[in-house]
């Protein structure tokens, strides 16, 4: 019997509670037309262009579900590229 025949995977542990979202969000994410957007959530970044008084446009906030079981979302501001949970 060879080593390959005797080895078996008994469990797989995946880190599904990551706080680093580099694998979800990149510099092109905000241009994806298939992602849902809302404009009633305020960006938490006070330096965001949406906070300027002369800005009449509302920023779109993308929301991406990153945990299917607990229904957790990450949000991305299209104005300043800030991401938060």
HTML snippet that shows the backbone in 3Dmol.js (N, CA, C, O; Angstrom):
<script src="https://3Dmol.org/build/3Dmol-min.js"></script>
<div id="view" style="width:600px;height:400px;position:relative"></div>
<script>
const pdb = `
ATOM      1  N   UNK A   1       0.845  -1.173   0.000  1.00  0.00           N
ATOM      2  CA  UNK A   1       0.000   0.000   0.000  1.00  0.00           C
ATOM      3  C   UNK A   1       0.900   1.248   0.000  1.00  0.00           C
ATOM      4  O   UNK A   1       1.873   1.316   0.750  1.00  0.00           O
ATOM      5  N   UNK A   2       0.564   2.235  -0.850  1.00  0.00           N
ATOM      6  CA  UNK A   2       1.373   3.451  -0.935  1.00  0.00           C
ATOM      7  C   UNK A   2       0.907   4.479   0.100  1.00  0.00           C
ATOM      8  O   UNK A   2      -0.147   4.330   0.719  1.00  0.00           O
ATOM      9  N   UNK A   3       1.713   5.511   0.265  1.00  0.00           N
ATOM     10  CA  UNK A   3       1.393   6.572   1.219  1.00  0.00           C
ATOM     11  C   UNK A   3       0.115   7.288   0.800  1.00  0.00           C
ATOM     12  O   UNK A   3      -0.708   7.624   1.653  1.00  0.00           O
ATOM     13  N   UNK A   4      -0.066   7.526  -0.488  1.00  0.00           N
ATOM     14  CA  UNK A   4      -1.258   8.213  -0.978  1.00  0.00           C
ATOM     15  C   UNK A   4      -2.534   7.434  -0.664  1.00  0.00           C
ATOM     16  O   UNK A   4      -3.586   8.032  -0.438  1.00  0.00           O
ATOM     17  N   UNK A   5      -2.446   6.141  -0.651  1.00  0.00           N
ATOM     18  CA  UNK A   5      -3.620   5.317  -0.370  1.00  0.00           C
ATOM     19  C   UNK A   5      -3.983   5.301   1.116  1.00  0.00           C
ATOM     20  O   UNK A   5      -5.142   5.078   1.466  1.00  0.00           O
ATOM     21  N   UNK A   6      -3.012   5.533   1.982  1.00  0.00           N
ATOM     22  CA  UNK A   6      -3.281   5.469   3.415  1.00  0.00           C
ATOM     23  C   UNK A   6      -3.651   6.818   4.022  1.00  0.00           C
ATOM     24  O   UNK A   6      -4.194   6.867   5.126  1.00  0.00           O
ATOM     25  N   UNK A   7      -3.371   7.903   3.327  1.00  0.00           N
ATOM     26  CA  UNK A   7      -3.703   9.226   3.852  1.00  0.00           C
ATOM     27  C   UNK A   7      -5.154   9.577   3.565  1.00  0.00           C
ATOM     28  O   UNK A   7      -5.688   9.258   2.503  1.00  0.00           O
ATOM     29  N   UNK A   8      -5.774  10.231   4.517  1.00  0.00           N
ATOM     30  CA  UNK A   8      -7.155  10.681   4.341  1.00  0.00           C
ATOM     31  C   UNK A   8      -7.336  12.009   5.063  1.00  0.00           C
ATOM     32  O   UNK A   8      -6.762  12.231   6.129  1.00  0.00           O
ATOM     33  N   UNK A   9      -8.125  12.874   4.481  1.00  0.00           N
ATOM     34  CA  UNK A   9      -8.445  14.145   5.125  1.00  0.00           C
ATOM     35  C   UNK A   9      -9.599  13.896   6.078  1.00  0.00           C
ATOM     36  O   UNK A   9     -10.667  13.434   5.675  1.00  0.00           O
ATOM     37  N   UNK A  10      -9.373  14.206   7.346  1.00  0.00           N
ATOM     38  CA  UNK A  10     -10.420  13.963   8.336  1.00  0.00           C
ATOM     39  C   UNK A  10     -11.233  15.209   8.645  1.00  0.00           C
ATOM     40  O   UNK A  10     -12.393  15.112   9.047  1.00  0.00           O
ATOM     41  N   UNK A  11     -10.635  16.371   8.460  1.00  0.00           N
ATOM     42  CA  UNK A  11     -11.381  17.609   8.674  1.00  0.00           C
ATOM     43  C   UNK A  11     -10.682  18.742   7.936  1.00  0.00           C
ATOM     44  O   UNK A  11      -9.493  18.674   7.624  1.00  0.00           O
ATOM     45  N   UNK A  12     -11.443  19.763   7.673  1.00  0.00           N
ATOM     46  CA  UNK A  12     -10.860  20.960   7.059  1.00  0.00           C
ATOM     47  C   UNK A  12     -11.348  22.165   7.839  1.00  0.00           C
ATOM     48  O   UNK A  12     -12.550  22.375   7.997  1.00  0.00           O
ATOM     49  N   UNK A  13     -10.417  22.940   8.316  1.00  0.00           N
ATOM     50  CA  UNK A  13     -10.735  24.135   9.090  1.00  0.00           C
ATOM     51  C   UNK A  13     -10.425  25.355   8.240  1.00  0.00           C
ATOM     52  O   UNK A  13      -9.278  25.598   7.863  1.00  0.00           O
ATOM     53  N   UNK A  14     -11.460  26.108   7.949  1.00  0.00           N
ATOM     54  CA  UNK A  14     -11.297  27.324   7.177  1.00  0.00           C
ATOM     55  C   UNK A  14     -11.511  28.515   8.081  1.00  0.00           C
ATOM     56  O   UNK A  14     -12.389  28.501   8.943  1.00  0.00           O
ATOM     57  N   UNK A  15     -10.719  29.531   7.887  1.00  0.00           N
ATOM     58  CA  UNK A  15     -10.869  30.756   8.667  1.00  0.00           C
ATOM     59  C   UNK A  15     -11.914  31.619   7.979  1.00  0.00           C
ATOM     60  O   UNK A  15     -11.583  32.417   7.103  1.00  0.00           O
ATOM     61  N   UNK A  16     -13.165  31.466   8.367  1.00  0.00           N
ATOM     62  CA  UNK A  16     -14.254  32.214   7.745  1.00  0.00           C
ATOM     63  C   UNK A  16     -14.530  33.534   8.449  1.00  0.00           C
ATOM     64  O   UNK A  16     -15.343  34.329   7.976  1.00  0.00           O
ATOM     65  N   UNK A  17     -13.872  33.775   9.560  1.00  0.00           N
ATOM     66  CA  UNK A  17     -14.092  35.015  10.301  1.00  0.00           C
ATOM     67  C   UNK A  17     -12.886  35.936  10.147  1.00  0.00           C
ATOM     68  O   UNK A  17     -12.343  36.441  11.130  1.00  0.00           O
ATOM     69  N   UNK A  18     -12.482  36.142   8.914  1.00  0.00           N
ATOM     70  CA  UNK A  18     -11.333  36.997   8.645  1.00  0.00           C
ATOM     71  C   UNK A  18     -11.736  38.459   8.757  1.00  0.00           C
ATOM     72  O   UNK A  18     -12.867  38.829   8.442  1.00  0.00           O
ATOM     73  N   UNK A  19     -10.810  39.275   9.203  1.00  0.00           N
ATOM     74  CA  UNK A  19     -11.057  40.710   9.228  1.00  0.00           C
ATOM     75  C   UNK A  19     -10.314  41.410   8.105  1.00  0.00           C
ATOM     76  O   UNK A  19     -10.493  42.611   7.900  1.00  0.00           O
ATOM     77  N   UNK A  20      -9.489  40.684   7.378  1.00  0.00           N
ATOM     78  CA  UNK A  20      -8.773  41.235   6.241  1.00  0.00           C
ATOM     79  C   UNK A  20      -9.591  40.922   4.990  1.00  0.00           C
ATOM     80  O   UNK A  20      -9.800  39.755   4.658  1.00  0.00           O
ATOM     81  N   UNK A  21     -10.048  41.950   4.305  1.00  0.00           N
ATOM     82  CA  UNK A  21     -10.947  41.739   3.179  1.00  0.00           C
ATOM     83  C   UNK A  21     -10.267  41.950   1.837  1.00  0.00           C
ATOM     84  O   UNK A  21     -10.925  42.260   0.844  1.00  0.00           O
ATOM     85  N   UNK A  22      -8.939  41.780   1.804  1.00  0.00           N
ATOM     86  CA  UNK A  22      -8.217  41.954   0.550  1.00  0.00           C
ATOM     87  C   UNK A  22      -8.634  40.937  -0.510  1.00  0.00           C
ATOM     88  O   UNK A  22      -8.514  41.204  -1.706  1.00  0.00           O
ATOM     89  N   UNK A  23      -9.115  39.793  -0.088  1.00  0.00           N
ATOM     90  CA  UNK A  23      -9.561  38.801  -1.057  1.00  0.00           C
ATOM     91  C   UNK A  23     -10.969  39.095  -1.579  1.00  0.00           C
ATOM     92  O   UNK A  23     -11.407  38.462  -2.539  1.00  0.00           O
ATOM     93  N   UNK A  24     -11.680  40.036  -0.970  1.00  0.00           N
ATOM     94  CA  UNK A  24     -13.031  40.403  -1.404  1.00  0.00           C
ATOM     95  C   UNK A  24     -13.029  41.743  -2.129  1.00  0.00           C
ATOM     96  O   UNK A  24     -13.675  41.895  -3.165  1.00  0.00           O
ATOM     97  N   UNK A  25     -12.305  42.707  -1.585  1.00  0.00           N
ATOM     98  CA  UNK A  25     -12.318  44.062  -2.136  1.00  0.00           C
ATOM     99  C   UNK A  25     -10.964  44.392  -2.744  1.00  0.00           C
ATOM    100  O   UNK A  25      -9.920  44.197  -2.122  1.00  0.00           O
ATOM    101  N   UNK A  26     -11.003  44.896  -3.973  1.00  0.00           N
ATOM    102  CA  UNK A  26      -9.798  45.388  -4.618  1.00  0.00           C
ATOM    103  C   UNK A  26     -10.123  46.710  -5.298  1.00  0.00           C
ATOM    104  O   UNK A  26     -11.216  47.245  -5.111  1.00  0.00           O
ATOM    105  N   UNK A  27      -9.198  47.244  -6.080  1.00  0.00           N
ATOM    106  CA  UNK A  27      -9.409  48.570  -6.671  1.00  0.00           C
ATOM    107  C   UNK A  27     -10.489  48.580  -7.748  1.00  0.00           C
ATOM    108  O   UNK A  27     -10.924  49.655  -8.161  1.00  0.00           O
ATOM    109  N   UNK A  28     -10.930  47.418  -8.209  1.00  0.00           N
ATOM    110  CA  UNK A  28     -11.961  47.341  -9.246  1.00  0.00           C
ATOM    111  C   UNK A  28     -13.349  47.019  -8.698  1.00  0.00           C
ATOM    112  O   UNK A  28     -14.327  47.055  -9.445  1.00  0.00           O
ATOM    113  N   UNK A  29     -13.448  46.709  -7.425  1.00  0.00           N
ATOM    114  CA  UNK A  29     -14.720  46.284  -6.839  1.00  0.00           C
ATOM    115  C   UNK A  29     -15.811  47.325  -7.020  1.00  0.00           C
ATOM    116  O   UNK A  29     -16.952  46.975  -7.324  1.00  0.00           O
ATOM    117  N   UNK A  30     -15.487  48.583  -6.840  1.00  0.00           N
ATOM    118  CA  UNK A  30     -16.520  49.623  -6.918  1.00  0.00           C
ATOM    119  C   UNK A  30     -17.072  49.820  -8.327  1.00  0.00           C
ATOM    120  O   UNK A  30     -18.092  50.486  -8.503  1.00  0.00           O
ATOM    121  N   UNK A  31     -16.410  49.252  -9.327  1.00  0.00           N
ATOM    122  CA  UNK A  31     -16.882  49.367 -10.706  1.00  0.00           C
ATOM    123  C   UNK A  31     -17.733  48.174 -11.142  1.00  0.00           C
ATOM    124  O   UNK A  31     -18.185  48.123 -12.286  1.00  0.00           O
ATOM    125  N   UNK A  32     -17.952  47.222 -10.248  1.00  0.00           N
ATOM    126  CA  UNK A  32     -18.715  46.016 -10.578  1.00  0.00           C
ATOM    127  C   UNK A  32     -20.210  46.335 -10.579  1.00  0.00           C
ATOM    128  O   UNK A  32     -20.774  46.618  -9.522  1.00  0.00           O
ATOM    129  N   UNK A  33     -20.859  46.296 -11.738  1.00  0.00           N
ATOM    130  CA  UNK A  33     -22.286  46.646 -11.799  1.00  0.00           C
ATOM    131  C   UNK A  33     -23.211  45.592 -11.198  1.00  0.00           C
ATOM    132  O   UNK A  33     -24.401  45.851 -11.018  1.00  0.00           O
ATOM    133  N   UNK A  34     -22.688  44.414 -10.886  1.00  0.00           N
ATOM    134  CA  UNK A  34     -23.535  43.352 -10.340  1.00  0.00           C
ATOM    135  C   UNK A  34     -23.688  43.435  -8.825  1.00  0.00           C
ATOM    136  O   UNK A  34     -24.532  42.741  -8.257  1.00  0.00           O
ATOM    137  N   UNK A  35     -22.895  44.267  -8.161  1.00  0.00           N
ATOM    138  CA  UNK A  35     -22.980  44.382  -6.704  1.00  0.00           C
ATOM    139  C   UNK A  35     -24.087  45.351  -6.312  1.00  0.00           C
ATOM    140  O   UNK A  35     -24.266  46.382  -6.960  1.00  0.00           O
ATOM    141  N   UNK A  36     -24.830  45.030  -5.257  1.00  0.00           N
ATOM    142  CA  UNK A  36     -25.916  45.926  -4.820  1.00  0.00           C
ATOM    143  C   UNK A  36     -25.364  47.211  -4.215  1.00  0.00           C
ATOM    144  O   UNK A  36     -24.331  47.212  -3.546  1.00  0.00           O
ATOM    145  N   UNK A  37     -26.081  48.307  -4.467  1.00  0.00           N
ATOM    146  CA  UNK A  37     -25.673  49.626  -3.974  1.00  0.00           C
ATOM    147  C   UNK A  37     -26.849  50.313  -3.307  1.00  0.00           C
ATOM    148  O   UNK A  37     -28.003  50.129  -3.693  1.00  0.00           O
ATOM    149  N   UNK A  38     -26.533  51.106  -2.300  1.00  0.00           N
ATOM    150  CA  UNK A  38     -27.528  51.958  -1.652  1.00  0.00           C
ATOM    151  C   UNK A  38     -26.920  53.349  -1.509  1.00  0.00           C
ATOM    152  O   UNK A  38     -25.698  53.501  -1.538  1.00  0.00           O
ATOM    153  N   UNK A  39     -27.769  54.362  -1.356  1.00  0.00           N
ATOM    154  CA  UNK A  39     -27.234  55.711  -1.169  1.00  0.00           C
ATOM    155  C   UNK A  39     -27.778  56.371   0.100  1.00  0.00           C
ATOM    156  O   UNK A  39     -27.648  57.584   0.268  1.00  0.00           O
ATOM    157  N   UNK A  40     -28.377  55.598   0.979  1.00  0.00           N
ATOM    158  CA  UNK A  40     -28.907  56.162   2.225  1.00  0.00           C
ATOM    159  C   UNK A  40     -28.022  55.858   3.436  1.00  0.00           C
ATOM    160  O   UNK A  40     -28.343  56.284   4.545  1.00  0.00           O
ATOM    161  N   UNK A  41     -26.925  55.136   3.251  1.00  0.00           N
ATOM    162  CA  UNK A  41     -25.973  54.887   4.329  1.00  0.00           C
ATOM    163  C   UNK A  41     -24.870  55.929   4.215  1.00  0.00           C
ATOM    164  O   UNK A  41     -24.341  56.165   3.128  1.00  0.00           O
ATOM    165  N   UNK A  42     -24.523  56.555   5.340  1.00  0.00           N
ATOM    166  CA  UNK A  42     -23.458  57.560   5.336  1.00  0.00           C
ATOM    167  C   UNK A  42     -22.107  56.890   5.520  1.00  0.00           C
ATOM    168  O   UNK A  42     -21.964  55.947   6.299  1.00  0.00           O
ATOM    169  N   UNK A  43     -21.135  57.385   4.802  1.00  0.00           N
ATOM    170  CA  UNK A  43     -19.765  56.911   4.946  1.00  0.00           C
ATOM    171  C   UNK A  43     -19.218  57.380   6.295  1.00  0.00           C
ATOM    172  O   UNK A  43     -19.398  58.545   6.649  1.00  0.00           O
ATOM    173  N   UNK A  44     -18.555  56.502   7.059  1.00  0.00           N
ATOM    174  CA  UNK A  44     -18.012  56.913   8.354  1.00  0.00           C
ATOM    175  C   UNK A  44     -16.747  57.770   8.254  1.00  0.00           C
ATOM    176  O   UNK A  44     -16.287  58.312   9.258  1.00  0.00           O
ATOM    177  N   UNK A  45     -16.189  57.894   7.058  1.00  0.00           N
ATOM    178  CA  UNK A  45     -14.991  58.704   6.850  1.00  0.00           C
ATOM    179  C   UNK A  45     -15.398  60.167   6.692  1.00  0.00           C
ATOM    180  O   UNK A  45     -16.014  60.533   5.691  1.00  0.00           O
ATOM    181  N   UNK A  46     -15.060  61.002   7.667  1.00  0.00           N
ATOM    182  CA  UNK A  46     -15.454  62.415   7.608  1.00  0.00           C
ATOM    183  C   UNK A  46     -14.681  63.193   6.553  1.00  0.00           C
ATOM    184  O   UNK A  46     -15.054  64.319   6.225  1.00  0.00           O
ATOM    185  N   UNK A  47     -13.614  62.616   6.016  1.00  0.00           N
ATOM    186  CA  UNK A  47     -12.855  63.253   4.933  1.00  0.00           C
ATOM    187  C   UNK A  47     -13.395  62.855   3.560  1.00  0.00           C
ATOM    188  O   UNK A  47     -12.846  63.266   2.538  1.00  0.00           O
ATOM    189  N   UNK A  48     -14.442  62.076   3.529  1.00  0.00           N
ATOM    190  CA  UNK A  48     -15.043  61.605   2.276  1.00  0.00           C
ATOM    191  C   UNK A  48     -15.610  62.794   1.496  1.00  0.00           C
ATOM    192  O   UNK A  48     -16.158  63.716   2.100  1.00  0.00           O
ATOM    193  N   UNK A  49     -15.488  62.789   0.173  1.00  0.00           N
ATOM    194  CA  UNK A  49     -16.057  63.874  -0.640  1.00  0.00           C
ATOM    195  C   UNK A  49     -17.562  64.055  -0.450  1.00  0.00           C
ATOM    196  O   UNK A  49     -18.083  65.134  -0.730  1.00  0.00           O
ATOM    197  N   UNK A  50     -18.261  63.044   0.010  1.00  0.00           N
ATOM    198  CA  UNK A  50     -19.709  63.162   0.205  1.00  0.00           C
ATOM    199  C   UNK A  50     -20.058  64.119   1.344  1.00  0.00           C
ATOM    200  O   UNK A  50     -21.200  64.568   1.434  1.00  0.00           O
ATOM    201  N   UNK A  51     -19.109  64.438   2.205  1.00  0.00           N
ATOM    202  CA  UNK A  51     -19.359  65.356   3.316  1.00  0.00           C
ATOM    203  C   UNK A  51     -19.201  66.822   2.924  1.00  0.00           C
ATOM    204  O   UNK A  51     -19.581  67.706   3.691  1.00  0.00           O
ATOM    205  N   UNK A  52     -18.656  67.090   1.762  1.00  0.00           N
ATOM    206  CA  UNK A  52     -18.466  68.480   1.328  1.00  0.00           C
ATOM    207  C   UNK A  52     -19.817  69.113   1.039  1.00  0.00           C
ATOM    208  O   UNK A  52     -20.691  68.479   0.449  1.00  0.00           O
ATOM    209  N   UNK A  53     -19.988  70.348   1.449  1.00  0.00           N
ATOM    210  CA  UNK A  53     -21.283  71.025   1.310  1.00  0.00           C
ATOM    211  C   UNK A  53     -21.643  71.299  -0.148  1.00  0.00           C
ATOM    212  O   UNK A  53     -22.824  71.382  -0.486  1.00  0.00           O
ATOM    213  N   UNK A  54     -20.634  71.441  -1.021  1.00  0.00           N
ATOM    214  CA  UNK A  54     -20.927  71.720  -2.422  1.00  0.00           C
ATOM    215  C   UNK A  54     -21.164  70.453  -3.242  1.00  0.00           C
ATOM    216  O   UNK A  54     -21.439  70.526  -4.439  1.00  0.00           O
ATOM    217  N   UNK A  55     -21.059  69.303  -2.599  1.00  0.00           N
ATOM    218  CA  UNK A  55     -21.273  68.037  -3.294  1.00  0.00           C
ATOM    219  C   UNK A  55     -22.761  67.701  -3.274  1.00  0.00           C
ATOM    220  O   UNK A  55     -23.317  67.372  -2.226  1.00  0.00           O
ATOM    221  N   UNK A  56     -23.395  67.784  -4.431  1.00  0.00           N
ATOM    222  CA  UNK A  56     -24.831  67.490  -4.519  1.00  0.00           C
ATOM    223  C   UNK A  56     -25.092  66.014  -4.778  1.00  0.00           C
ATOM    224  O   UNK A  56     -26.214  65.539  -4.607  1.00  0.00           O
ATOM    225  N   UNK A  57     -24.062  65.291  -5.190  1.00  0.00           N
ATOM    226  CA  UNK A  57     -24.213  63.868  -5.476  1.00  0.00           C
ATOM    227  C   UNK A  57     -24.081  63.059  -4.195  1.00  0.00           C
ATOM    228  O   UNK A  57     -23.234  63.349  -3.349  1.00  0.00           O
ATOM    229  N   UNK A  58     -24.919  62.049  -4.061  1.00  0.00           N
ATOM    230  CA  UNK A  58     -24.783  61.130  -2.937  1.00  0.00           C
ATOM    231  C   UNK A  58     -23.851  60.002  -3.363  1.00  0.00           C
ATOM    232  O   UNK A  58     -23.885  59.545  -4.506  1.00  0.00           O
ATOM    233  N   UNK A  59     -23.031  59.569  -2.437  1.00  0.00           N
ATOM    234  CA  UNK A  59     -22.165  58.433  -2.726  1.00  0.00           C
ATOM    235  C   UNK A  59     -22.960  57.147  -2.678  1.00  0.00           C
ATOM    236  O   UNK A  59     -23.902  57.004  -1.898  1.00  0.00           O
ATOM    237  N   UNK A  60     -22.570  56.226  -3.514  1.00  0.00           N
ATOM    238  CA  UNK A  60     -23.137  54.892  -3.432  1.00  0.00           C
ATOM    239  C   UNK A  60     -22.300  54.079  -2.457  1.00  0.00           C
ATOM    240  O   UNK A  60     -21.073  54.180  -2.430  1.00  0.00           O
ATOM    241  N   UNK A  61     -22.976  53.282  -1.668  1.00  0.00           N
ATOM    242  CA  UNK A  61     -22.313  52.367  -0.748  1.00  0.00           C
ATOM    243  C   UNK A  61     -22.612  50.957  -1.238  1.00  0.00           C
ATOM    244  O   UNK A  61     -23.771  50.557  -1.344  1.00  0.00           O
ATOM    245  N   UNK A  62     -21.558  50.212  -1.534  1.00  0.00           N
ATOM    246  CA  UNK A  62     -21.709  48.811  -1.922  1.00  0.00           C
ATOM    247  C   UNK A  62     -21.788  47.969  -0.660  1.00  0.00           C
ATOM    248  O   UNK A  62     -21.152  48.281   0.347  1.00  0.00           O
ATOM    249  N   UNK A  63     -22.563  46.909  -0.720  1.00  0.00           N
ATOM    250  CA  UNK A  63     -22.561  45.977   0.403  1.00  0.00           C
ATOM    251  C   UNK A  63     -22.387  44.569  -0.128  1.00  0.00           C
ATOM    252  O   UNK A  63     -23.067  44.141  -1.061  1.00  0.00           O
ATOM    253  N   UNK A  64     -21.444  43.855   0.501  1.00  0.00           N
ATOM    254  CA  UNK A  64     -21.061  42.521   0.056  1.00  0.00           C
ATOM    255  C   UNK A  64     -21.158  41.584   1.250  1.00  0.00           C
ATOM    256  O   UNK A  64     -20.557  41.835   2.294  1.00  0.00           O
ATOM    257  N   UNK A  65     -21.913  40.511   1.095  1.00  0.00           N
ATOM    258  CA  UNK A  65     -22.037  39.537   2.188  1.00  0.00           C
ATOM    259  C   UNK A  65     -20.774  38.682   2.215  1.00  0.00           C
ATOM    260  O   UNK A  65     -20.407  38.071   1.212  1.00  0.00           O
ATOM    261  N   UNK A  66     -20.112  38.645   3.374  1.00  0.00           N
ATOM    262  CA  UNK A  66     -18.898  37.845   3.502  1.00  0.00           C
ATOM    263  C   UNK A  66     -19.079  36.643   4.416  1.00  0.00           C
ATOM    264  O   UNK A  66     -18.189  35.795   4.485  1.00  0.00           O
ATOM    265  N   UNK A  67     -20.186  36.544   5.110  1.00  0.00           N
ATOM    266  CA  UNK A  67     -20.472  35.384   5.953  1.00  0.00           C
ATOM    267  C   UNK A  67     -21.895  34.940   5.661  1.00  0.00           C
ATOM    268  O   UNK A  67     -22.858  35.589   6.070  1.00  0.00           O
ATOM    269  N   UNK A  68     -22.015  33.843   4.961  1.00  0.00           N
ATOM    270  CA  UNK A  68     -23.326  33.349   4.537  1.00  0.00           C
ATOM    271  C   UNK A  68     -24.187  32.900   5.718  1.00  0.00           C
ATOM    272  O   UNK A  68     -25.398  33.120   5.718  1.00  0.00           O
ATOM    273  N   UNK A  69     -23.583  32.284   6.705  1.00  0.00           N
ATOM    274  CA  UNK A  69     -24.359  31.741   7.828  1.00  0.00           C
ATOM    275  C   UNK A  69     -24.853  32.824   8.779  1.00  0.00           C
ATOM    276  O   UNK A  69     -25.996  32.775   9.232  1.00  0.00           O
ATOM    277  N   UNK A  70     -24.012  33.791   9.081  1.00  0.00           N
ATOM    278  CA  UNK A  70     -24.387  34.835  10.036  1.00  0.00           C
ATOM    279  C   UNK A  70     -24.882  36.100   9.345  1.00  0.00           C
ATOM    280  O   UNK A  70     -25.197  37.090  10.005  1.00  0.00           O
ATOM    281  N   UNK A  71     -24.951  36.068   8.019  1.00  0.00           N
ATOM    282  CA  UNK A  71     -25.438  37.208   7.224  1.00  0.00           C
ATOM    283  C   UNK A  71     -24.675  38.488   7.565  1.00  0.00           C
ATOM    284  O   UNK A  71     -25.286  39.523   7.828  1.00  0.00           O
ATOM    285  N   UNK A  72     -23.354  38.421   7.561  1.00  0.00           N
ATOM    286  CA  UNK A  72     -22.525  39.591   7.841  1.00  0.00           C
ATOM    287  C   UNK A  72     -22.116  40.240   6.526  1.00  0.00           C
ATOM    288  O   UNK A  72     -21.838  39.562   5.537  1.00  0.00           O
ATOM    289  N   UNK A  73     -22.086  41.572   6.539  1.00  0.00           N
ATOM    290  CA  UNK A  73     -21.771  42.335   5.339  1.00  0.00           C
ATOM    291  C   UNK A  73     -20.565  43.227   5.562  1.00  0.00           C
ATOM    292  O   UNK A  73     -20.283  43.651   6.683  1.00  0.00           O
ATOM    293  N   UNK A  74     -19.858  43.504   4.477  1.00  0.00           N
ATOM    294  CA  UNK A  74     -18.836  44.537   4.460  1.00  0.00           C
ATOM    295  C   UNK A  74     -19.356  45.622   3.531  1.00  0.00           C
ATOM    296  O   UNK A  74     -19.976  45.332   2.508  1.00  0.00           O
ATOM    297  N   UNK A  75     -19.101  46.867   3.891  1.00  0.00           N
ATOM    298  CA  UNK A  75     -19.584  48.010   3.120  1.00  0.00           C
ATOM    299  C   UNK A  75     -18.393  48.737   2.509  1.00  0.00           C
ATOM    300  O   UNK A  75     -17.323  48.804   3.113  1.00  0.00           O
ATOM    301  N   UNK A  76     -18.581  49.279   1.315  1.00  0.00           N
ATOM    302  CA  UNK A  76     -17.526  49.995   0.608  1.00  0.00           C
ATOM    303  C   UNK A  76     -18.088  51.284   0.046  1.00  0.00           C
ATOM    304  O   UNK A  76     -19.052  51.267  -0.720  1.00  0.00           O
ATOM    305  N   UNK A  77     -17.489  52.404   0.425  1.00  0.00           N
ATOM    306  CA  UNK A  77     -17.896  53.710  -0.098  1.00  0.00           C
ATOM    307  C   UNK A  77     -17.236  53.908  -1.459  1.00  0.00           C
ATOM    308  O   UNK A  77     -16.022  53.752  -1.589  1.00  0.00           O
ATOM    309  N   UNK A  78     -18.022  54.245  -2.462  1.00  0.00           N
ATOM    310  CA  UNK A  78     -17.463  54.452  -3.796  1.00  0.00           C
ATOM    311  C   UNK A  78     -16.808  55.817  -3.937  1.00  0.00           C
ATOM    312  O   UNK A  78     -16.090  56.056  -4.908  1.00  0.00           O
ATOM    313  N   UNK A  79     -17.040  56.712  -2.993  1.00  0.00           N
ATOM    314  CA  UNK A  79     -16.448  58.041  -3.058  1.00  0.00           C
ATOM    315  C   UNK A  79     -15.018  58.094  -2.550  1.00  0.00           C
ATOM    316  O   UNK A  79     -14.168  58.761  -3.139  1.00  0.00           O
ATOM    317  N   UNK A  80     -14.752  57.385  -1.451  1.00  0.00           N
ATOM    318  CA  UNK A  80     -13.415  57.451  -0.847  1.00  0.00           C
ATOM    319  C   UNK A  80     -12.755  56.080  -0.706  1.00  0.00           C
ATOM    320  O   UNK A  80     -11.629  55.990  -0.218  1.00  0.00           O
ATOM    321  N   UNK A  81     -13.430  55.023  -1.122  1.00  0.00           N
ATOM    322  CA  UNK A  81     -12.911  53.648  -1.079  1.00  0.00           C
ATOM    323  C   UNK A  81     -12.702  53.118   0.339  1.00  0.00           C
ATOM    324  O   UNK A  81     -11.920  52.188   0.539  1.00  0.00           O
ATOM    325  N   UNK A  82     -13.375  53.685   1.305  1.00  0.00           N
ATOM    326  CA  UNK A  82     -13.276  53.168   2.665  1.00  0.00           C
ATOM    327  C   UNK A  82     -14.185  51.955   2.809  1.00  0.00           C
ATOM    328  O   UNK A  82     -15.326  51.958   2.347  1.00  0.00           O
ATOM    329  N   UNK A  83     -13.660  50.913   3.461  1.00  0.00           N
ATOM    330  CA  UNK A  83     -14.441  49.702   3.715  1.00  0.00           C
ATOM    331  C   UNK A  83     -14.613  49.532   5.219  1.00  0.00           C
ATOM    332  O   UNK A  83     -13.704  49.828   5.995  1.00  0.00           O
ATOM    333  N   UNK A  84     -15.785  49.054   5.623  1.00  0.00           N
ATOM    334  CA  UNK A  84     -16.062  48.821   7.043  1.00  0.00           C
ATOM    335  C   UNK A  84     -17.098  47.724   7.178  1.00  0.00           C
ATOM    336  O   UNK A  84     -17.788  47.360   6.225  1.00  0.00           O
ATOM    337  N   UNK A  85     -17.185  47.201   8.415  1.00  0.00           N
ATOM    338  CA  UNK A  85     -18.170  46.156   8.715  1.00  0.00           C
ATOM    339  C   UNK A  85     -19.340  46.759   9.434  1.00  0.00           C
ATOM    340  O   UNK A  85     -20.285  46.049   9.780  1.00  0.00           O
TER     341      UNK A  85
END
`;
const viewer = $3Dmol.createViewer("view");
viewer.addModel(pdb, "pdb");
viewer.setStyle({}, {cartoon: {color: "spectrum"}});
viewer.zoomTo();
viewer.render();
</script>
